[in-house]
């Protein structure tokens, strides 16, 4: 399928504290659990700790309701040895760890902001189900910033754009997945990635980076990259 960015997802339209958004985030958590995304992030971040000074400083792009950060914080090793800054346009979630930072800002405003923080301090960048929202030009712009600040690790998980993933989502809908999550998931899959699309769009090349791509049977498209 050709990658398409056509409509806005419900979670981009409704207020963060609306009933619709709460229902949509609940369904998204269910999908993340089924796909094993949070466990994948925990494993990869843990593996990277031996290469990093403590505390290892990570940035999560599009941290949303903070579910991934809260999940990582529950692990005692990660709680002690890493610091995660959540970045999103919505307010800091109530459950976000008190000793981890939160920045309420649009990503593309953030990467242009010279007054906020020394972005080169980020040793790793996480993104879960976020990058599929961006156009090719936005992904290029993000990639230029990544190559500028030179983090050591990238861990990105996105929807796999395939007909099988659409069928699996339809089966979840039959099994009780709410309409909001189903609608957003359908659009997310159509704007997701396949093959080498994401690293090519970001300008992540094999000269400066060692990277691996994995496409799972449960519909995850995962990019893990380490700077050479």
C-alpha positions in Angstrom: 0.0 0.0 0.0 1.1 3.5 -0.7 1.7 5.6 2.5 -1.2 8.1 3.0 -1.6 11.0 5.4 -5.2 12.1 4.9 -7.3 12.6 8.0 -6.5 13.6 11.5 -6.9 11.0 14.2 -9.5 11.5 16.9 -6.8 11.8 19.6 -5.4 14.8 17.7 -8.8 16.5 17.6 -10.5 15.9 21.0 -9.2 17.6 24.2 -6.9 15.5 26.2 -9.3 15.2 29.2 -12.4 14.4 27.0 -14.3 11.2 27.3 -13.3 10.3 23.7 -9.6 10.9 24.4 -9.7 8.8 27.5 -11.4 6.0 25.7 -9.0 6.2 22.8 -5.9 6.1 25.0 -7.3 3.1 26.9 -7.7 1.3 23.6 -4.2 2.3 22.5 -2.8 0.9 25.7 -4.5 -2.4 24.9 -2.9 -2.4 21.5 0.5 -1.6 22.9 0.2 -4.5 25.3 -0.9 -7.0 22.6 2.0 -5.9 20.4 4.5 -6.0 23.2 5.8 -2.5 22.5 6.5 -1.4 26.1 8.4 -4.6 26.9 10.5 -4.1 23.7 11.4 -0.5 24.8 12.3 -1.7 28.3 14.6 -4.4 26.9 16.3 -2.1 24.4 16.9 0.7 26.9 18.3 -1.7 29.4 20.7 -3.1 26.8 21.9 0.4 26.1 22.8 1.3 29.7 26.2 -0.4 29.6 27.3 2.0 26.9 26.1 5.2 28.6 27.1 7.3 31.6 24.7 7.5 34.5 22.1 8.6 34.6 21.5 7.8 31.0 19.5 10.7 29.6 16.7 9.9 27.1 14.0 11.9 25.4 10.5 10.5 24.5 9.0 12.2 21.5 5.2 12.4 21.7 5.0 11.0 25.2 1.2 11.4 25.2 -0.5 10.3 28.5 2.9 9.1 29.8 2.1 5.4 29.7 5.5 4.3 28.3 7.5 6.5 30.8 5.4 5.2 33.7 6.0 1.6 32.6 9.7 2.1 32.4 9.8 3.9 35.7 8.3 0.8 37.4 11.6 -1.1 36.7 14.0 -0.5 39.6 17.1 -0.6 37.4 15.8 2.0 34.9 14.5 4.1 37.7 18.0 4.3 39.2 20.1 4.5 36.0 18.1 6.6 33.5 16.4 10.0 33.3 13.6 10.4 30.7 12.2 13.7 29.5 8.7 13.5 28.1 7.8 15.8 25.2 4.3 16.5 24.0 1.8 19.2 23.3 -0.5 18.2 26.2 0.0 19.0 29.9 2.2 16.8 32.1 0.2 13.6 33.0 -0.6 13.1 36.7 1.2 9.8 36.8 4.4 11.0 35.2 7.4 10.4 37.5 8.1 13.4 39.7 11.9 13.2 39.2 11.6 13.0 35.4 11.1 16.1 33.3 8.2 17.0 31.1 8.2 19.6 28.3 4.8 20.8 27.0 5.7 21.9 23.4 5.3 20.9 19.8 8.2 18.7 18.6 9.1 21.0 15.7 9.0 24.1 18.0 11.2 22.2 20.5 13.9 21.3 18.0 14.1 25.0 16.9 14.1 26.3 20.5 17.6 27.5 21.5 16.6 28.7 24.9 15.2 25.5 26.4 17.9 23.0 27.0 21.2 21.7 25.5 19.6 19.0 23.3 23.0 17.4 22.8 22.7 16.0 26.3 20.2 13.4 25.1 21.9 10.1 24.8 18.9 8.3 23.4 15.5 9.1 21.8 12.3 7.0 22.0 9.2 7.3 20.0 6.2 5.0 20.2 3.4 5.3 17.6 4.3 8.9 16.8 6.4 9.3 13.7 3.7 8.0 11.4 1.9 11.3 11.9 4.7 13.2 10.1 5.0 14.0 6.4 8.1 13.2 4.5 9.3 16.7 4.8 8.7 16.7 8.6 10.6 13.4 8.9 13.5 14.8 7.0 13.5 17.9 9.3 13.5 15.6 12.4 16.3 13.5 11.0 18.4 16.5 10.4 18.0 17.5 14.0 18.8 14.0 15.2 22.0 14.0 13.1 22.8 17.4 14.5 22.5 16.5 18.2 24.1 13.1 17.7 22.3 10.8 20.3 23.9 7.4 20.7 20.7 5.4 20.5 17.3 5.5 18.7 14.4 3.3 19.5 11.3 3.9 17.4 8.2 1.7 17.2 5.5 2.5 14.6 2.6 0.8 12.8 3.5 -1.7 10.1 1.7 -0.6 6.9 0.3 -3.9 5.5 -3.0 -5.5 4.7 -2.4 -8.2 7.4 -2.2 -5.4 10.0 -5.5 -4.0 8.8 -7.1 -7.4 9.1 -5.7 -7.9 12.6 -7.1 -4.5 13.6 -10.5 -5.5 12.2 -10.4 -8.7 14.3 -9.7 -6.6 17.4 -12.7 -4.5 16.6 -14.9 -7.6 16.4 -13.4 -8.6 19.7 -14.5 -5.4 21.4 -12.0 -2.7 20.5 -13.7 0.7 20.8 -14.6 2.7 17.7 -12.2 5.6 18.4 -9.2 3.4 18.7 -10.3 1.4 15.7 -10.7 4.6 13.6 -7.3 6.0 14.7 -5.6 2.6 14.3 -6.9 2.3 10.7 -5.5 5.7 9.8 -2.2 4.9 11.6 -1.6 1.7 9.7 -2.2 3.5 6.4 0.3 6.2 7.3 2.8 3.7 8.8 6.0 2.3 7.4 7.4 -0.6 5.5 10.8 -1.8 4.5 13.6 0.9 4.7 11.1 3.8 4.5 11.7 5.2 8.0 15.5 5.3 8.1 15.6 6.6 4.6 13.1 9.4 5.4 15.1 10.4 8.5 18.4 10.3 6.7 19.7 7.5 9.1 22.4 6.0 6.9 24.7 3.0 7.4 27.8 5.2 7.4 27.1 7.0 10.7 24.6 4.4 12.1 24.3 0.7 12.8 20.6 0.0 12.6 18.2 -2.9 12.5 14.6 -3.0 11.3 12.0 -5.6 12.5 8.5 -6.0 11.2 6.4 -8.3 13.5 3.4 -10.5 12.8 1.4 -8.4 15.2 1.9 -5.2 13.2 4.9 -3.5 14.7 7.5 -1.7 12.7 10.6 -1.3 14.9 13.8 0.7 14.2 16.7 0.4 16.6 19.9 2.4 15.7 23.2 3.0 17.4 25.6 5.7 16.3 28.8 4.3 15.0 
